[in-house]
Amino acid sequence: MAIQVTATALPEVKIIEPKVFGDARGFFLESFNAREFADKVQANVEFVQDNHSRSGKGVLRGLHYQIQHPQGKLVRVVEGAVFDVAVDIRRSSPNFGKWEGIVLSAENHKQLWIPPGFAHGFVVLSEAAQFLYKTTDYWYPEFERSIAWNDPTVGIEWPIDFEPLLASKDAAGKRLADADVFE
């Protein structure tokens, strides 16, 4: 796979950059290799579900998590660009309430590893974006929670100058102080 892994300000959240082989025909990259992921990300996980979404410019999805059956997520973009965010929602963590954000795009091929215990969301920066992610547990709608994307105590600096388009469940997201979180 030949990946480069970079730690973020949240040590458990990792930026993964696969080696891209390109020529006049296009490019090739290995998007996931369990052995190298375990070795370099130091996360021995089993992915059980792959998800794919497509959204238009200005759509903001998140900040999602499951309070039971928490999911680790390996995320990437195959069309367009998004600003992707992880928020530490483990009360016992020294980084509780802190966030990390990165632009993921079809051009930069970067991926983000978001382990269980973090809320996740993204906003679409391009005209459209296709977002793919692997999860370490299945989706259980009864355990899904959402933190408000604009919670001032979290203070995410979204790189947008417009009001994002939200699903009703995201518009009803709770502030971190009122949300179910991990101990």
C-alpha positions as CSV (number, residue, x, y, z in Angstrom):
1,M,0.0,0.0,0.0
2,A,2.9,2.4,0.8
3,I,1.1,4.9,2.9
4,Q,2.3,7.9,4.8
5,V,0.6,8.4,8.1
6,T,0.6,11.8,9.9
7,A,-0.7,12.4,13.4
8,T,-3.0,15.3,14.0
9,A,-3.5,17.5,17.0
10,L,-5.9,14.7,18.2
11,P,-3.3,11.9,18.4
12,E,-5.7,9.1,17.7
13,V,-7.0,10.8,14.5
14,K,-4.6,10.1,11.6
15,I,-4.2,11.5,8.1
16,I,-3.4,8.8,5.6
17,E,-1.8,9.5,2.3
18,P,-1.5,6.5,-0.1
19,K,1.2,6.3,-2.7
20,V,-0.3,7.3,-6.0
21,F,1.1,5.9,-9.2
22,G,0.2,8.1,-12.2
23,D,0.9,8.4,-15.9
24,A,-0.7,9.5,-19.1
25,R,-3.5,6.9,-18.6
26,G,-4.5,8.1,-15.2
27,F,-3.6,6.8,-11.7
28,F,-3.7,3.8,-9.4
29,L,-3.6,3.7,-5.7
30,E,-4.3,1.0,-3.1
31,S,-7.0,2.6,-0.9
32,F,-6.8,0.0,1.9
33,N,-4.5,-2.7,3.1
34,A,-5.3,-4.3,6.5
35,R,-1.7,-5.3,7.2
36,E,-0.2,-1.9,6.5
37,F,-3.1,-0.1,8.2
38,A,-2.5,-2.1,11.4
39,D,1.2,-1.5,11.3
40,K,1.4,2.2,10.4
41,V,-1.9,3.5,11.9
42,Q,-1.5,1.2,14.8
43,A,-5.1,0.3,14.7
44,N,-6.0,-3.4,14.4
45,V,-9.6,-3.1,13.2
46,E,-12.0,-5.0,11.2
47,F,-14.2,-3.0,8.8
48,V,-17.7,-4.4,8.5
49,Q,-19.5,-1.9,6.3
50,D,-18.7,0.4,3.4
51,N,-20.8,3.6,2.8
52,H,-21.0,6.0,-0.1
53,S,-22.7,9.3,-0.2
54,R,-23.0,12.0,-2.8
55,S,-23.8,15.6,-1.8
56,G,-24.0,19.0,-3.4
57,K,-22.1,22.1,-2.5
58,G,-23.0,23.5,0.9
59,V,-24.4,20.2,2.3
60,L,-23.1,19.6,5.9
61,R,-23.4,16.1,7.3
62,G,-22.8,15.6,11.0
63,L,-21.5,15.7,13.6
64,H,-22.5,12.0,13.9
65,Y,-21.6,9.2,16.3
66,Q,-23.2,6.2,17.8
67,I,-23.4,6.2,21.6
68,Q,-23.6,2.3,21.6
69,H,-21.8,0.3,19.0
70,P,-19.4,3.2,18.3
71,Q,-17.9,3.2,14.8
72,G,-14.3,3.9,13.7
73,K,-14.3,5.4,10.3
74,L,-11.8,5.5,7.5
75,V,-13.0,8.3,5.1
76,R,-12.1,9.6,1.7
77,V,-13.4,11.6,-1.2
78,V,-13.5,10.3,-4.8
79,E,-15.2,13.3,-6.4
80,G,-14.9,16.9,-5.4
81,A,-13.7,18.2,-2.0
82,V,-15.0,18.4,1.6
83,F,-13.8,19.8,4.8
84,D,-13.8,16.8,7.1
85,V,-14.0,17.1,10.9
86,A,-13.5,14.8,13.9
87,V,-14.4,15.9,17.5
88,D,-13.1,14.1,20.6
89,I,-16.2,13.3,22.7
90,R,-14.6,11.1,25.3
91,R,-15.1,12.8,28.6
92,S,-12.0,11.2,30.1
93,S,-9.7,12.4,27.3
94,P,-7.5,15.4,27.7
95,N,-8.7,16.5,24.3
96,F,-12.4,16.3,25.1
97,G,-14.3,18.8,23.0
98,K,-11.4,19.5,20.7
99,W,-11.6,19.1,16.9
100,E,-9.4,18.4,13.9
101,G,-10.3,19.4,10.4
102,I,-8.8,18.6,7.0
103,V,-9.7,19.1,3.3
104,L,-10.2,15.7,1.7
105,S,-10.5,15.7,-2.1
106,A,-10.4,13.6,-5.2
107,E,-7.2,15.4,-6.1
108,N,-5.2,15.0,-2.9
109,H,-6.3,11.4,-2.2
110,K,-6.0,11.9,1.5
111,Q,-7.9,9.8,3.9
112,L,-8.8,10.4,7.6
113,W,-8.9,7.7,10.3
114,I,-11.5,8.6,13.0
115,P,-11.5,6.0,15.8
116,P,-14.5,5.2,18.0
117,G,-15.2,7.9,20.6
118,F,-15.2,10.7,18.1
119,A,-18.0,12.6,16.4
120,H,-17.6,13.1,12.7
121,G,-18.9,15.5,10.0
122,F,-18.1,17.2,6.8
123,V,-19.2,20.1,4.6
124,V,-19.0,20.0,0.8
125,L,-16.8,22.7,-0.7
126,S,-17.0,21.7,-4.4
127,E,-20.1,21.7,-6.7
128,A,-20.6,18.0,-5.6
129,A,-18.7,15.4,-3.6
130,Q,-18.7,11.7,-3.4
131,F,-17.6,10.5,0.0
132,L,-16.7,6.9,0.9
133,Y,-16.1,5.4,4.3
134,K,-15.4,2.1,5.9
135,T,-16.8,1.5,9.4
136,T,-15.8,-0.8,12.2
137,D,-19.4,-1.4,13.3
138,Y,-22.8,-1.5,11.7
139,W,-25.2,1.4,11.6
140,Y,-27.8,1.3,14.5
141,P,-30.2,4.3,14.0
142,E,-31.5,4.0,17.6
143,F,-27.9,4.7,18.9
144,E,-27.1,7.5,16.4
145,R,-26.5,10.9,17.9
146,S,-25.6,14.3,16.5
147,I,-23.8,17.3,17.9
148,A,-24.6,20.7,16.6
149,W,-22.2,21.6,13.8
150,N,-22.0,25.2,15.1
151,D,-21.7,24.5,18.9
152,P,-19.7,27.5,20.1
153,T,-18.0,25.5,22.9
154,V,-16.5,23.2,20.2
155,G,-15.7,26.2,17.9
156,I,-15.1,24.4,14.6
157,E,-13.8,26.8,12.1
158,W,-15.7,25.7,9.1
159,P,-14.2,27.2,5.9
160,I,-17.6,28.5,4.6
161,D,-19.3,31.8,4.3
162,F,-22.8,30.5,3.9
163,E,-25.5,28.8,5.9
164,P,-25.0,25.0,5.2
165,L,-27.8,22.7,4.1
166,L,-28.6,20.3,6.9
167,A,-30.7,17.2,7.4
168,S,-33.4,17.6,10.1
169,K,-31.5,15.3,12.5
170,D,-28.4,17.5,12.1
171,A,-30.3,20.7,12.5
172,A,-31.6,19.2,15.8
173,G,-28.0,18.3,16.9
174,K,-27.3,19.0,20.6
175,R,-24.6,21.1,22.1
176,L,-21.7,19.1,23.4
177,A,-22.7,20.1,27.0
178,D,-26.1,18.4,26.6
179,A,-25.1,15.5,24.4
180,D,-24.6,11.8,25.3
181,V,-20.9,11.3,25.3
182,F,-18.4,8.6,26.0
183,E,-16.7,8.3,29.4
